Amino acid sequence: MNGDNHVDEDDLWEFVGYWLEDDCGLDLNGNCLINLYEFAEFAKNWLDESDQ
C-alpha cells in the first residue's frame, strides 16, 4: 500500500484509515466499501516482500 513492496504494520495503519470508508481507491471487489473482503486480501499478503 505504501509502495515499499513489503506488507507490514505501516500498511496496516494506512488500511485502518480507510476502514468502512466508501473510497474506491482501495476497493478490491467493486462495491466501493473497504471492509472484511479487502482485509482478507490484505491479511493474505501480510509480511509478503514480493515485487508484485
Buried (B, 14 or more C-beta within 10 A) or exposed (E): BEEEEEBBEEBBEEBEEBEEBEEEEBBEEEEEBBBEBBBEEBEEBEEEEEEE
